[in-house]
Amino acid sequence: MRAYVVLAVTWSLLSCAGCASWPGSGAKPEPVAFNHPEEVIRGQGFMVLADRRVFAVMAFLNAVGLDEEYPGTQMHPVRIRVRQLVADNLASHREKVESWRRYYKANKLDFYYYQDFALSLSADYPFRRIHQDTDLGYVFPVAKFRNFAEILNDFWRTAHLDEVWRRVQPDYAAELRKYDFARMTQQMASLWKYLRMSRQDTLMLVNVPNLLDKHYRAIWARYGSHYYTVESPGSHSYGLNIHEYLHSIVNPIVKAHPRTVKTTVRQYYEAGKDKPIVEPYREPVAFTCECLVRALDHRLAVLQTGDPAEKKRIEGQVAWETEKGLTLTQPFYRLLEQYEESDQPFDRFFLTMLERLPSIPDHTGTE
């Protein structure tokens, strides 16, 4: 049975909404290098990585105010341990901690901005910019991150993160060994077969376990040829993160038809845009991307399971997401049955799906 996360929160605005233009950062572009063999496992087209950048930025966020956890769920033991170790190491640096807290509070940016930015840095301390501002994965005021690499380096030194990392690195290494490259390869082949498309990308898919985050959420970010999926506890099943990888396929398909999309989905978008679950997707194209990715992810899960109870649960999740504001999820999910009866590749059938969307008064979020 395919493991499935009830509320995996994913964020991926830019690739659907379009890039902003801003001056270059002055960083000299260079390939990222992973120089700690014990922290990476490589397969054919896949990597799993204990990422020091993500570890550092999440330790920082936990130290300056990221205290949330999914209701009824305990923090991962590694997160609890790191929070205590860092707090102990920072006990004599209260003024510096307060300055970092003020920085975090003033920025008013959610966790995914920090994670994405961290992945644009060099892979090891001392962290430095190796990508231009135009490569960054989210539309946001770049000025807020202008000095963040220096702040992160200062935090690494002050919190003695080298020592903290050494103490928990075996936990991350154990996490890496749980990933199944053979299953990931099979999932990749099945996905492209379902889409009736030839795989276009030559990306290296990099799964990054993130033990210091709230359960059930993940992000994707692309830098160069590396397509990262940063996965918190419970947000994945140690295989291909189909939801996050689907964004690399779906987003360009949707983005190729911006006027048609905006016109067609307008009522659906207006009905859902003010709901909390839609906050990261408050733009019609990004909203459409997320709903379509969820519909595909859920449909693929249903096709893979032979368990009627699991199918009912997944379709209940589809209805829940639709009712909560991602109003296109269920209509797209239902239209995928028509796609399966067709002989068209998915990128061509997408426009047919838009044409066949019911008017929103005829659509309800439940069966």
N, C-alpha and C positions, 0 to 999 in steps of 0.2 A: 504493500500500500504506500502511496506517495505521501510523504509527510507534508503537512500544509499548515501554514501559519494563519491564525484567525485574523490578526490585525498587524500584518507586516506593513509598517509605514514606510513609503518610499518617496524619494524626492528627486525630481529631474526636470526642472523648469527650462533651462536654457535651450537644450537641443530641440525642444518643440517651439518655444516662444520666439527664438531668434536671438542673435548675439547683439550686445550693445557695442558701441565703438568708444574706445577710450585710448589715451596715450599709452605707449609701451611702458613696461615697468623698468626698463633698463637692464633687466636680467639677461645674461648671456645664455641663450638656449643650449642645452646639452642633454644627452641621453641620461636617463636615470640608471644608476648602478646599484645592484644589491650585492653587497660584499660580505655577507655573513651566511655561509652555506647552511649552517644549522637552523637558519630562520626562513628557508625557502625550500619548497619541493616543486620540481618542474616535471611536467608531462608534455605530451604532444599538443601544443596549442593551449595548454592550461598551466597555471601556477597557483600555488597557495603560499601565502606570505604572512609571516609575523611582522607587521609593518611598524617600524619604530616611529614613523611620523604620526600615524594614527594613534599609537600608544601615547605619544607625548601630548598631542592635542587633546585627547580624551582625559588624560590625567590632569591637564590644565583646567579643562572645563569642570571636572569633578571638584577641583580645588577652589573654584571661584563661583560656584553656584548651581552646577548641574546636579541636582539631587533627586530628580524624578525617577520613578520606576512604574512599570505597568501595574495597575491595581491588582492586589492579591498575589503579586509575584515578588519573591525575594531577589535582591541584587545578586548577580553572579558572585561566587566566593572570591574570585580574583579581583573583581571590582571593589568588594569590601576591603580586601587586604591592601590593595594599592591606595585606596582612600586613606586608610589608617597610616600606612608607611609615609605617604606624602605629607599628611597632617603633622606627623611627628617631626619630619625633616624641616617643615616650614614653621614650627612653633616659635622659633627665635627670629622670624622675619615677618612680623605682623604688618609693618608699614608697607612692605613690598606686596604682601598678599592683598592688602586693602587697595593698593593702586591697581592691581590686576582685577580685582572685583569691580572697581569703578570702570575700568576699561570694558569689561564684559557687559556690565549693566548699561553703559552709555551706547555701546554698539547696537544693542537690541537686535541681534542676529541669532537665528536658531542654529542648532548643532550642525546641520548639514553644510552650512556655509564654511564652518571651520574645518570639517572633515575634507571637503572638496579642496579648499585652499591648501591644507596640509599635503595632499597628494600632488600638488604642483611644486613641492619643494624637493631638494635632494633627499636621498633615502636615509641618511644617517646624520647624527649630530656632529658638528654644528650645521644646522639646517640653513639652506640658502635658496634663493629663487633660481630656478632653472627653466621657468616658462614665462612668457610674456603675459601681460594682463589680458590680452585678447584670447589667450588659451584657457582662461579660467572658466569653470563650468557653470557659473551662475551669474545672472545679471544683478549686480549689487554695487554700491559705491566702493570702488577699489581703494579709495583713500582710507577706509576703515581698517584695511589690512596692510597698509603701506609698511608699517614697522612690525608686523606680527611675527615675522621670522626671528627678529631680534628678541622680541618678548618671549617667544617659545624657547630660544636658546638660553635666555636668562632664567626662565623657569626650570629648564633641564638642569642647569648648574645648581641653582639654589635649592631645588627639591631633591638633589642627588638622584636624578632619575636613572643614571647609569647603574647605581646600586639597586634601585627598585626593579629595573628591567632585568637585571641578572637573577633576581630572586623569583620572578614570575615567568621568565622566558621558558622554563621547562613546561609550564602550563600551556603556553602558546604552542610550543613544539608538539605537545600531545594533541592539541586541537587540530593542527595541520595534518597529522597522521590519520585523522578520521575521514578525510576527504577521499572520494572514490573516483579516480580519473576514468576508469573503464565505464562507470555509469554515466559520468559527464559526457563522454564521447557518444554513448548511445543516445542520451537525451538530446544532444546537439543534432545528431542525424535524424532523429524522430521529429524534432521541431521543424527543420527545413523541409522534410518530406511532407509534413502537414501543410506548410505554407506553399508547397509546389513552386518553390523558388530555389535558384542556385545560390549558395552562400557567396556573398560578395566580399566580405571583409576578410582580412588576414590578421585580425586582432589576437593578441595574447590576452586571454581572460585570466584575471588575477583575483582570486577570492581572498579577502582579508578578514579573518575573524576579529571581532571587536568586542572584547570581554568587558570593557569599561562603560558600556552604554546601557541604556534602558532596553529591556527585552522587546523583541518583535519589530525591529525597524532596520532598514537597510538603505544604502544609497548606491548609486553608480556614478562613476566619473571616468572620462576618457582623457588620457594625456599621452600624446604620441600614439604608439602602437599598443599601449597597455590600456585595457578596459577593466577598471577596478570595480569590484563589488565588495563594499564594506558591510559586514553582516554581524548584527548583534545577536546575543543568545536567543534562540527560538525562532529566528527569522529565516532559517534555511534548513536543509536536510543533508548537508555535506555532499551535494551534487551540484549540477549546473543550477544556478539561481535563474530560473527561466524568466521570472518577472523582470529582473534587472537587465538580463540580456535582450529580452524582447524590446526594450526601449531603443536599442541600437538599430533595430529593424523597423519598428512601428513609427518612431519619431520622424525619420526622413520621409516615409510614405505619407504621413499626415501633413507634414510641413510642405510637401510638394504642391498642396492644393489649399493654400491658406484662405483664399476668398470663398471658395466653395464650402470649406469647413465652417468658417465663421457664420456664413449665411444659413447653412443647414442646421447647425447645432444651437443656434442662438437661443431658442426657447428652453432647451435643456440646460444650457449654461446659465441662463438667468434664473432658472428654478433652483439651481444648486450652488451658485457661486458664493453665497453668504454663509454656507454651512461650514462648521469648523474643519471637517475632513478635507474640504476643498481649498483651504488656505494656501497651500503651496502651489496651486494650479489655477490661480485667479486670472486666467487669460484663456480665451476659447480654444486655441490650438493646443496649448499645454493640457487643458482640461480633457480634450478629446483624446490626446495621447494616453493619458493615464487611464481613462475609462476603457479604451480599446485594449491596452496592455492587460488590464485586470480581466476583461472578458476573455481574452485569449488564454491567459494563464489558468483561469478557472475551467475553461472548456477543455483544455489539454489535460487537466487533472481529472476531470470527469471521464474522459475517454480512456485514461490509463487505469482507472479503478474498476474492479468488477464487483464492488461492494455497494449495494443499493443504499445502505445507510450513509456511506461516505458521499455518494452522489447527492443525496438529499441534503447533507450538511453543507457541501460546497455550494449547491444552488441556493441554500438559505443564506450563505455568505454573500452571494451575488445580489440577492434581494436586499440584504441589510445595507451593503455599500451603496446601492441605488437609492434606497430610502434616505440614507444619511446625507446625500448630496451629490454623489458621483452618478448622476441621473442617466448617463448613457450606458452604464455598465450592463444592465440587464437587456436593454434593446440590442446592443451589440452582441451580447452572449446569444440571444435567440437567433439573430441573423447569421451567426456562424453555422448553424445547422443548414441554412440555405447555401452558404459557401461550400460546405462539405458535399452537397449534392451537385454542385457545379463542377466544371472542369477548368476553371480559371485559376491562375496564380493569385495569391492573396493581394499583392500590390495592385492588381487590376480590379479585383473584386471590391476593394475598399470603396471606390466610388459608387458601386452598386449598393453597398451597404448604406451609404449616405442617402441615395435615392429612395431606398426602401424603409428608412426610419419612419416609424409611425409618428403622427402628431402627438405632442406631449399630453394633451387631454385624454388620448386613447391609451396612454401607457400608465400602468401602476407598478409600484415597486414590489408587489407580492403577487403570487399566483392566485 
